[in-house]
Amino acid sequence: MEEQRKHIEEPETSLLLLYIGGKASAEECAIVESWLHDKEENEQTLLQIARIYHVQYTHRRIEQRDPLKAFEKVQERVRQRVWKKNIYRFSTVAACLVVGFFLSTLLSWWNTTDSEVKAQMVTVRSNPGMRTSCNLPDGTVAYLNSGSTLIYPVPYDNDKRAVTLDGEGYFKVTHDPEKPFIVNVADGKMRVKVLGTEFNLQAYLGEGQIETTLVSGKVNIETEKENGTVVRQELSPSMKATYILSTGKMNMEIVNPVYETAWIEGKLMFYNSPLPEVLRDLSYFYNVKFEVKDPLIKSYYFTGTFIDKQLSQILDYLQISSGIDYKIRQITGDDSKGINYTVVELTNKRK
């Protein structure tokens, strides 16, 4: 029996992106070329990777650098292969590898001429303790807080403009009166629909509530009751809606959006905030878990602003201002997502 041929392992994505952009060294090009020779489907894999829509890291805008020309170079290299095949043509392509977050899928199509190709889901993740931003295909800018996930289809449906969020995101939505922008959260239990606006949405799976704060424009919040009835609530600027998942109740209040959106600039701002909310924001911002040993602590309120502070500095401030003692009980552990985190134990010094 003929021994099955061992295939060449796919190169690292970073190397493929260097090849796509024409920045790979001769040695690196040889590695990619060998892999392309190995299997016919590797050609399509490379072209699919080249089509990933460009993404951004934190607050630095990454400009596309002549993506069409870069992709044409990749096409030309593939055409020159002895075993060349028909390849897809694209109108716009770009690829960008960014430290701090990653795309969970690399096999995505963009403006393909093959009508049989189905949309793929692209997932943008913000690593624990970090914040990221990305441009959606319609021009909308999405900022993601620590540990957040944004999912959208490629090809992107500009008629529906629908995305799914797990975590906290700030959206600057491109205005289109004919095509609303929709954010689905809490496994579809709630939708935020807008035409063109700026708003903050906090909807971490596992939390008992969803908070929507409108900065400018207008949004409609849609929730569905058990009987299928859809309830709509419209927000005006500076309004914050807190939806309680267990009861289906929507609480409305007027707030200063600056406090709700400070995280975008790496700040933490609190004004007479219940300590449980402060600890929740700290836990996501710094990727820590708090264990409150005294229930009385949960009744405290806190006011303060932190800019570029270490977690230990904030804990020291809480210790002085609120009479709360703390200790790092455990350096790291694994949560349900397999991510390392720090555990902080809080006790009451006032007793």
Summary of the structure (lengths in Angstrom):
residues: 351
radius of gyration: 23.8
end to end distance: 79.6
largest distance: 80.0
contacts: 1020
relative contact order: 0.07
helix: 24%
strand: 35%
